[in-house]
Amino acid sequence: MLKKTPLFKENVNDLVNNPKKIDYMIKLRQFMFSGKLPTA
């Protein structure tokens, strides 16, 4: 658990500093739930 914490913090900071990555993650999630790629 403790070993994963720094990496997790880095990932969160990366997402906070990279809004496009958040948008991508949201679209990826929608794709996984709907089974089809969202347009645009």
C-alpha positions as CSV (number, residue, x, y, z in Angstrom):
1,M,0.0,0.0,0.0
2,L,2.7,2.5,1.1
3,K,4.8,1.8,-2.0
4,K,1.9,2.7,-4.3
5,T,1.0,6.0,-2.6
6,P,3.7,8.2,-4.3
7,L,2.9,6.8,-7.7
8,F,-0.8,7.5,-7.1
9,K,0.0,11.1,-6.0
10,E,2.0,11.5,-9.2
11,N,-0.8,10.2,-11.3
12,V,-3.3,12.6,-9.6
13,N,-1.0,15.6,-10.2
14,D,-0.5,14.5,-13.8
15,L,-4.3,14.4,-14.3
16,V,-4.8,17.8,-12.5
17,N,-2.1,19.3,-14.8
18,N,-3.5,17.7,-17.9
19,P,-7.2,18.3,-18.5
20,K,-7.1,16.6,-21.8
21,K,-6.1,13.4,-20.1
22,I,-9.1,13.7,-17.8
23,D,-11.3,14.2,-20.9
24,Y,-9.7,11.1,-22.5
25,M,-10.4,9.1,-19.3
26,I,-14.0,10.1,-19.3
27,K,-14.4,9.2,-22.9
28,L,-12.7,5.9,-22.3
29,R,-15.0,5.1,-19.4
30,Q,-18.1,6.0,-21.6
31,F,-16.7,3.6,-24.3
32,M,-16.3,0.8,-21.8
33,F,-19.8,1.2,-20.5
34,S,-21.6,1.8,-23.8
35,G,-19.5,-0.5,-25.9
36,K,-19.0,2.1,-28.7
37,L,-16.6,4.9,-29.2
38,P,-18.0,8.4,-28.5
39,T,-17.7,10.7,-31.5
40,A,-15.5,13.8,-31.3
